[in-house]
Every structure is written in structure tokens, then in C-alpha cells.
Amino acid sequence: MTELLVLCTGNAARSVMAGFMLDHLRGDGAVADLHIVTAGTHTIDGQPMGLRTRSALSTIPELVGAAFGGHRSRQVYEKDLLRADLVVAMEADHVRFVRREVPEAADRTATIRRLCEDLPAGPPALAQRVAGLMLSDAPLSDDEDVIDPAGGDDATYVTCVVELWALCQKLVTLL
């Protein structure tokens, strides 16, 4: 089982969206043995998925009618980062957080955009391909960020969902 941790700030929008999308996209195919967990760097634990997040997810035709109700926000902990085979961050600041707080996980942490651009398709195994990226020392750019929709209107959330849907579709083919 491959442990994938999807990380954002509040675990209320981006990581929730991406985690849900990746779980949906993994289906019964080659990445069916993927365990997806989401968390945030600065959360209010126990919060359900927000209405704007649910509504935005519902704009993706493949996700219409999906049950979005089970999510509860949670803070990321060192044990989560150490257990993960890959940490998929929504922005460069999340990668910086991991490098600062749990440097042992930095070699398995990157933004979703960087992974989509740089992670080669397999084989070999995911761990070997991730190690080859030398993520601990990779330069970071805020250009890699998926912009946080928090505080935005419905259109801002939909824009975020559309961006993440394309990124998740790409990432799942590389896992």
C-alpha cells in the first residue's frame, strides 16, 4: 500500500479537493493500492468540508452525485509525514513547512505542480522515482502554488477545482 499525504493550510479546501479527486481517479486501476490522507499545516480540527468546496467539486461532471460528507479537517503531525511515501503539497510554503518541521520527510515532499512536471512515469517503483527528484534540495517557487480559494467567492472555488482536477488527472497517471 502506498501512503499519500495531501497537504494544504487549513485542510478545508485544496487538500480536501485533491484528496477526494485522487481517491476518485485511482479507481480500480494501477493505483488502487493507494491510501490517501489529507491534513493541514494550520487547522481547526474537526471541521466538515465547506459548502463552497462541495459545490465546486460538484461542477466536475465525473464527481456529480458523489458523497462529500465524510471529511473532517485535521492537523498534520510528524508521524503523518514520516509514514507517507509521498507528501503532495498545494504550495511552496507547505514544502517549506515540512523542510523546517520534519526534515526527514523533505525528500518525499513536493508541490502537486512540481510532481506533475518532474515525476517520471514508472517503472521503476514510486520511491525510486521520487528519490531521483532530490526534493530535499530542490529550489522552491511560489509559481508552483495552487492558489488558496479560502475567503473567495464561488467562482474562485470553481477555478481552484478546475486547476486541481487537471493536476490530479496528471498525477494519478504518474503514481
Secondary structure as UniProt FT lines:
FT   STRAND          2..8
FT   HELIX           14..26
FT   TURN            27..28
FT   TURN            30..33
FT   STRAND          34..40
FT   TURN            45..46
FT   HELIX           51..57
FT   TURN            58..59
FT   HELIX           61..63
FT   TURN            64..65
FT   TURN            69..70
FT   HELIX           78..83
FT   STRAND          86..89
FT   HELIX           92..101
FT   HELIX           103..108
FT   STRAND          109..111
FT   HELIX           112..118
FT   HELIX           126..131
FT   TURN            132..133
FT   HELIX           135..137
FT   HELIX           142..144
FT   TURN            150..151
FT   HELIX           154..174
//
